[in-house]
Amino acid sequence: MIRPRFIKAVTVTSLLAAGAALAHHSVSAQFDVDQMKVIKGVLSKVEWINPHPYLTFNVAEADGSSYPIAMESAAPAALQRAGLAGKEALKVGEIYTLYYHPARNGKKTIGLLMAFTLPSGQTIGALTTKDLEQVEALRKAGSR
């Protein structure tokens, strides 16, 4: 005979596991991973948290106005493996070139940061082959 405490423990554990699984979002549901964009922005805020740091940039429009964009990035450990020397390497007030997947819902105030170029010229990113091809195409288009 199965004891009620055992059933309760299994039920609670199952619910907690299901909640954790649902809490982690699907990247392709929130971001258009088939599209890569590039912008320049001034870093205004760094939230160095697990599982994904958020970096907020102010982006200037052609008309002189600006808007903030919050970029979700790779995990801190992945950024460090890609060459970033910790969050101290990110300087608020500096200009960065950002390569990102835009929000699927069209909002220009959020994006999935795939790579960025530091003011020193060093590019940091964890890119797939497809991402690299998109970044190269954007770089070539910008150099014309």
C-alpha positions in Angstrom: 0.0 0.0 0.0 1.3 3.4 -1.0 1.5 5.8 1.9 -0.2 9.2 1.7 3.1 11.0 2.6 4.9 9.4 -0.3 2.1 10.4 -2.7 2.2 14.0 -1.4 6.0 14.2 -1.7 5.8 12.9 -5.3 3.0 15.4 -6.2 4.9 18.3 -4.7 8.2 17.4 -6.4 6.4 16.9 -9.8 4.7 20.3 -9.5 8.0 22.0 -8.6 9.8 20.4 -11.6 7.0 21.4 -13.9 7.1 25.0 -12.7 10.8 25.2 -13.3 10.5 23.8 -16.8 7.8 26.3 -17.7 9.7 29.2 -16.2 12.5 28.9 -18.8 11.2 30.5 -21.9 11.6 29.4 -25.5 13.9 31.7 -27.3 12.3 31.3 -30.7 8.9 32.1 -29.2 10.0 35.5 -27.9 12.7 36.5 -30.5 12.9 36.2 -34.3 15.9 34.0 -34.6 15.8 34.1 -38.4 16.5 37.8 -38.4 19.7 39.6 -37.2 19.9 43.3 -36.6 22.7 45.6 -35.8 22.6 48.9 -33.9 24.9 51.1 -31.9 23.9 52.0 -28.3 25.2 53.6 -25.2 25.3 51.2 -22.3 23.1 52.6 -19.5 22.5 49.7 -17.2 24.0 46.2 -16.4 22.0 43.6 -14.6 24.5 40.8 -14.1 22.2 38.0 -13.0 21.7 34.3 -13.7 20.5 32.7 -15.8 20.7 35.7 -18.3 22.2 39.1 -17.7 20.3 42.1 -19.1 22.1 45.0 -20.6 20.2 48.2 -21.3 21.4 50.6 -24.0 20.1 53.9 -25.2 19.8 54.0 -29.0 19.8 57.3 -31.0 17.2 57.7 -33.7 17.8 59.8 -36.9 15.5 62.5 -35.6 17.6 63.0 -32.5 15.3 61.2 -30.1 16.4 58.0 -28.4 14.9 54.9 -26.9 16.1 52.2 -24.4 16.6 48.7 -25.5 17.0 45.9 -22.9 19.1 43.0 -24.3 18.9 39.5 -22.9 22.3 37.9 -23.2 24.0 34.6 -22.7 24.7 33.4 -19.2 27.6 35.1 -17.4 29.8 32.0 -17.7 29.2 31.8 -21.4 30.1 35.5 -21.8 33.3 34.9 -19.9 34.1 31.8 -22.0 33.5 34.0 -25.1 36.2 36.4 -24.0 34.5 39.0 -21.7 36.6 39.6 -18.6 33.6 39.8 -16.3 31.0 42.5 -15.8 33.7 45.0 -15.0 34.6 45.0 -18.7 31.2 46.6 -19.4 31.4 50.4 -19.0 28.2 52.4 -18.6 28.4 55.4 -20.9 30.4 53.7 -23.6 29.2 53.0 -27.1 28.7 49.4 -28.2 27.8 47.8 -31.5 25.1 45.2 -30.9 24.1 42.2 -33.0 20.8 40.8 -31.9 17.6 39.0 -32.8 14.6 41.3 -32.5 11.5 40.6 -30.5 9.0 38.5 -32.4 6.2 40.9 -31.3 7.9 43.8 -33.1 8.8 45.8 -30.0 12.0 47.6 -30.6 12.8 47.9 -26.8 13.9 44.3 -26.3 16.2 41.9 -28.1 18.3 38.8 -27.7 21.9 39.9 -27.8 24.0 37.5 -29.8 27.3 39.5 -30.1 28.6 42.9 -29.2 31.7 44.9 -30.0 33.4 46.6 -27.1 34.8 50.1 -27.5 38.2 48.5 -27.8 37.1 46.7 -31.0 36.9 43.2 -29.4 33.8 41.3 -30.4 32.2 39.1 -27.8 29.5 36.5 -28.7 28.4 33.0 -28.8 27.2 32.7 -32.3 26.0 29.8 -34.4 27.2 29.4 -38.0 24.0 31.0 -39.2 24.4 33.9 -36.8 28.0 34.5 -38.0 26.8 34.6 -41.6 24.2 37.2 -40.7 26.7 39.3 -38.7 29.1 39.2 -41.6 26.4 40.3 -44.0 25.5 43.2 -41.7 29.1 44.2 -41.4 29.6 44.2 -45.2 26.4 46.2 -45.7 27.6 48.8 -43.1 31.0 49.2 -44.8 29.5 50.3 -48.1 
